[in-house]
Amino acid sequence: MNAIELLPVGAPATPYSTIRVHDDAASDVHWLHMHADAGPGVRPCFRKPLMTEMHAYLDGITGAPQARSGRLRHLVLASAADAFNLGGDLDVFSGLIRARDGEGLLRYARSCIDGVYRFHAGLDGSFRTIALLQGDALGGGLEMALSCHTIVAEEGVGMGLPEVLFGLFPGMGAYNFLSRRVSPQLAERIILEGRVHTAEEMHAMGVVDILVPRGQGEQAVNDLIRQQQRIPQSYLAMNAVRGISNRVDYQELLDITRVWVDAALALDEKSLRTMDRLVKAQTRRSGQVRG
């Protein structure tokens, strides 16, 4: 069976509508495809229903320490749409900013950093997290990918942090995670230029870990998982080592998010109209579902 096939006929119905999941209990591999409800008018971004279901799913697969018995597990984050993820919900952002609702912005942002922090930490520490990019990863979508242990990307995929186009910056982990993959100077340049890079460029810079031709991403992920499962205790130990020497602190994420909220509330109407145009562009490109 292909690792990302839907559950067979007769299997219990999934409680989710925005995500498609497949759990292989025998090999401790879990696949989570975002945007299962992709269709006309459904933007492949971090909409609130998607975030709620993702958190619920992560809660469900995170077992008690005594149930793990030292097993290495894998969580693969992918997409059912033609884009991996286009980032934060700009429609929500512009509405909250116009309403001067800083607390609303902070609640949304905290849900985002809760997610990236869990992927970064390997959930309960027993997971290796893998982002599979078969479509564009922009803004918060790239931040989520950067929080994973490994990024597998297919050639030609666009990757970027375009928030500077409307006078903002990516405030939910971009600098934290980028500066652990490349130099802080390069991380700043990527953020402030706001350019969309190809996966090939990001691989050359050291941001993408594994680059494969179009259509070979799933096979590359399966090969990686098999390789890591040959020495599970080494990878579990490496999770612990990363948590000691290369950890992104949750408070660090939260402090930067507060800076992001202040910067968002300072945006003028011209910047908000740019957001509105991007929302319309995202809506126009929606409707493509990955087979």
N, C-alpha and C positions, 0 to 999 in steps of 0.2 A: 504493500500500500504506500502510495506517495505520502510523505510526511504532512502535507497540508490539505489533504482531501477532507471534505466535509464528512461528518459522522455518517455511517451507513444507514439505510432505511431501517426503521425499527428501533434505532438508538434513541435514548431520551432526548427530548427537544432541548435545545440550548436556551438558557434564560436570557440570552443577550440578543440585541438587535443591531448594535453598531460595531460589534467585533465578531470575528469568526475564529474559533479556537479548535485546536486539536491536541489532545493529551495522549502521549504514548507512555503508559504506566510502566511497561516492561523496560524501557530504556531511559525513563526519567527525562523525556524531552517534551517540552511544551511550546506550541506555536500559537502566537497571537497575531492575527491579521486585523489591523485597524480598517475602518471605513467599510464594513460589511454591508452597510446600507447605501453605498455609493450609487448615485443616480442623478438625473437632472435636478439641479438646484441644491444638491447636497455637497457642500464644499469639504474636501479632504483636509480639514484642519482640526485643531483641538477644540471641538465643540463640547459643551458641558456634558451632554449625554454620553459621548464617547469617553470622556475622562472618568465619569462616574462608573461606567462598566469596566474600564481598564483597572481601576482601583479595586473593584469588587472581585475581578478575576485574579488579580495578584494576591488579594487576601486569601482566596480559596486555595491557591496552590502552595502557599507558604505554610508548611507544616510545623508542628511542634518539634523542638529539638530532639526529643526522645524517639520521634517517628522517623527522623532522617537517617539515623544510624550511620552517619559519615558518608552518605552517598553523594556523588557529584550529580547535579541536575543542570539542565540547560533550558533557557527561555529564549526563544527567537521572536523578535519583533519585526513584523513585516506589514504589508498593506494589501488590501483587496482592490484598491483603486489604482489608477494609472500613476498617481503621485504617492510617494511614501507618506509625506505629511507636509502641508504648506504652512504650518506654524500656528500661532495663536489665533483665536477668533477675533479678527479685526472689527467685525460688526459689533461684537460685545464691547471691545475696547473703546471704540469711538462713542458708543452710547453711554458707557460709564464715565468717560472723560467729560463729555458734554454735560452730564448730570453732576459733575464734581464729586463723584462717588469713589473716594479713595479707598474706603473699606471694601467696597465691591471689587475693585481692582486687586487689592491685596488678597482677598479670598480666592479669586481666580488664580493669581500668581502662586499662592501657597499650594493649591492643588497641583499645579505644574511642577513645582520643586519637590513636592512629596513624591511625585512619579519619578523624576530624574534621579533623586537620591536613592530610591529603592533599586533602580536599575544599576546605578553605580555601585551600590553595596552588595549586589548579588542577592537581593531580597533579604533572606535570613542568613546569607553568607554561604549557602550551599549551592547557589546557582552561578553558572557562567552565562552572562547575557550577551546576545548577539543581535545586532541590527542588520537586517537584510534590505538594502536599498536597490529596488528595481525601478524606482521612479524618483522624481525630484524631492529633495529634503531641504526645506527652507525654514529660516527663523527657528521657532520652537520645535519644528520637526527635526532640524539638524541638531538642536540641543539635546533632544531625546536620544538620537543616534549616538552623539558624542558621549553620553553618559554610560553607554554599554561597554562591556569589556572589549568587544571586537566589532568592527564595522566591516561588513562585506558589501561591496558595491559593484553593480554592473556598469560596464563602460557606457559613457554618454549621459549618465545621470547627472542632473544639476544639483549642486550643493552650495548654499550660501546663507548669509545673514543680512537680509535687505532692510532691516529696521531703520537704518540711517536715511532711507528714502523719505521717511516721514518724520525725521528729527528725533528718533528714539534709538535705543540700543537693545540688543537681546539680553534681557535681564534675568533669565531663568537657567543659568548655568553655562552659557556659551564661553565666557572668559575662563571660568573655573576649569572646565573640561578641556578646552582647547589648549590652555597653557600647561596642561599635563601631557599633551601630545606633541606640541611644538613649543618654540620659545615664546615667552610672554610678548616679545616685540612682534613676532609674526602673528600671534593671536590678536593683538590690537590692530594690526594692519588688516587682517581678514575682516574684523568686525567693522572698522571705520571706513573701509573701502566700499562695503556693502555689495560687492560683486558676486555674481553667481559663477562658481567655478565648476568645471567638469570633474567627474570622479577621477579621471586620469590625473588632473592637476592636484587634486586633494591627496591622491595616493603618492605622488611625487613629493609633496610637502610632508608626508608622514601622518596625515589625518585619517585616511582610509587604510585599513590593515590589509585587506585582501581585495584585489581588483580582478574581475573576471569578465569575459565577453557576455554580451546580451544573451539572456536565456539560461545562463549557467550558474546563477546565484544560488538557487536552491541546492543544486548538487554540491557546490562549494561549501555551503553551510553543513550539509550532511557529512561531507568528508571531514570538516573541522571537528564536528562533534565526535565522530568515530575516533579521530586522532586523540582528542582530549580524554575520551573515556578509557583509553589504554593505560593512562597513568592518572586515575582520578584523584588519588591522595595528593599528588603534586599540585594539581590545579586547585584543590580545596585549600592547600597550604598557601598557594600564591594569592588566593582571595584574602586570606588573613594578613599576608605580607603587605598587599596593596592597602588594606585597611589601616595599617600602621604607618607606612612610609609615603603613601601617595593618596591619602584619603582627602576627599572633598568634605569639609565639615558642613553639617546642616545649617548651623548658625551663620556660616559664611554665605551660603546660598540665600538665606533669609535677609541678611543685611543688604546684599546687593539688590534683592528684589524690592526692598524698601526704597532704595535709590531709584529703581526703575519706576515705581509708583509716582514718586515726586517728579521725575522727568516727564512721565506721561501726562500728569496734571498740568504741566507747564506748556504743553503743545498748543499752538494757535489753530484757528479755524482752517487756515491753509493746509496745515499738516493733516488735520482730520479729514479734509476733502480728499487728500491723497490716499488716506486709508480707505475712504469710501470707494474710490476708483479701483483700488486693489481688490476690494471685496467683490465688485462687479466683475473684474477680470477672473477671479477665482471661480465665481458662479458660472461664467461662460465656459470655463474649461472643465467643469464638473460633469459627471455622467459617465465617465469612462471607468469600466470595471475590468480588473485584471482577471484573465481566465485561469 
